[in-house]
Amino acid sequence: MKKVALINFLILIAFASNGQTLDLESCLKMADTANLTIRNARIDIAMNKKQIDVYEAARLPKLNYVADYKYNAVIPGQVVPGMLAGGPPGTFTTVQFGVPWVLSNTMQLNQVVYNPQVNYGISALKINQEVVELQAGLTTQNIKYQVSQTYFNLQAVKKQIQFAQENLMNLDKLIHNMQALVDQKMVVSTEVDKLNITKLTLKNQEQTLIATKEKIENLLKILIGKDISDKIDVTVDATVEKSILVDANTNNQIELQLIDAQKRLNLAEKNGIYMAYLPSLAFYAAYNYSYNIRPESNYGKGINGAFLGLKLEWTLFDGFEKYNKSKVNKLNSEKINQQMELTKQQLDMSVENAKKQVEIQKNSLAISQEQLKLALTVNQQLKTSFEQGVISSNDLIKNETDLYQAQTNIVVAYLQLRQAELDLLKATGNIK
């Protein structure tokens, strides 16, 4: 565990020092180590383990020491029959027992011999440990889902910015060529103005995309445990255009494992209720040494005392407390079984919907790729026709808009396909 943490720490230092571009795998590793939500989930696991240690300590012997140094300002008395002190029958007298000063030291040992509730508690805590670990696993999957989703969103925005900047460069070349024609009195200046308007629109879109990119970057930084002021960069094409699916037929659904653990916890609770009908047995031993002092007669006497014992406790009637607890336990068991069935249905539906969505987005991507190919071909033809004076700038501007829309569509298609794959991985519990 420490070795893995050290490796991940070294990865963080490497990225910070040499400015390497982050890929999805690196982001997921960083989140696994530094994300605060994941770290808190692991703290919950450690805390629950310590709770088990605390509860298991009840099986160990307990040794107590008590010191009692007491001064009897008034020595207590006891009423006894007068005849014990030589008095007539039927009379009573008060006799004082003890001395003014008593120094008492006691050590007592207690050891549980048999307590069914202790055994039930440890069993329940161990099952609860599984529950906490499964909840941590579910939390980790959700965070990695968010990291992947944010990563793909950032890739998509970067690709859109790249398209916008390439289109601006091409538009600048076209405007430069058009201005040369205006200078030669071959076209009117309004044609250049139209292109400049299109350029301003595209520039505004670029600035909006850059602002969006900064917001997504900040979110990704938080998810992978980096500071907002740190600089990060991600690859553009390497992952967004590559499928992230593993075997879609392999199910590792933590939600069902979690409910199964809750069922076993409910069964352990049921057994614990029955165990409460049984008695508990404890062994105890004590040693006492007291020193008694009477100052006025210069009297002092030490007295030893020791005893051993077995203590049996057995609740014979508890006012139907355990009976009612068993009823609640039975109702909870029924609720858990129904929750298991409902969760299975919901997960099956999510898996089927995600699989269908993956196929739909694959077809959508194929269409978008064909549209972009056609848009690029038409754009090149229209530029040639415009330079030859065959078409007006209005046709060219409309085509530039269509081209940018086709470029945006293919980025969105890739993003939606990766999102559909992510949803399928999440539904089958295979986000790693």
Sequence and secondary structure as in RCSB ss.txt:
>XXXX:A:sequence
MKKVALINFLILIAFASNGQTLDLESCLKMADTANLTIRNARIDIAMNKKQIDVYEAARLPKLNYVADYKYNAVI
PGQVVPGMLAGGPPGTFTTVQFGVPWVLSNTMQLNQVVYNPQVNYGISALKINQEVVELQAGLTTQNIKYQVSQT
YFNLQAVKKQIQFAQENLMNLDKLIHNMQALVDQKMVVSTEVDKLNITKLTLKNQEQTLIATKEKIENLLKILIG
KDISDKIDVTVDATVEKSILVDANTNNQIELQLIDAQKRLNLAEKNGIYMAYLPSLAFYAAYNYSYNIRPESNYG
KGINGAFLGLKLEWTLFDGFEKYNKSKVNKLNSEKINQQMELTKQQLDMSVENAKKQVEIQKNSLAISQEQLKLA
LTVNQQLKTSFEQGVISSNDLIKNETDLYQAQTNIVVAYLQLRQAELDLLKATGNIK
>XXXX:A:secstr
 HHHHHHHHHHHHHHHHH   B HHHHHHHHHHH HHHHHHHHHHHHHHHHHHHHHGGGS EEEEEEEEEE SS 
 EEEEEGGGGT  TT EEEEE S SEEEEEEEEEEEEEE HHHHHHHHHHHHHHHHHHHHHHHHHHHHHHHHHHH
HHHHHHHHHHHHHHHHHHHHHHHHHHHHHHHHHTTSS THHHHHHHHHHHHHHHHHHHHHHHHHHHHHHHHHHTT
  TTS   B SSTTTTS     TT    HHHHHHHHHHHHHHHHHHHHHHTTS EEEEEEEEEEEEEEEGGGTEE
EEEEEEEEEEEEE  S  TTHHHHHHHHHHHHHHHHHHHHHHHHHHHHHHHHHHHHHHHHHHHHHHHHHHHHHHH
HHHHHHHHHHHHTTSS HHHHHHHHHHHHHHHHHHHHHHHHHHHHHHHHHHHHT   
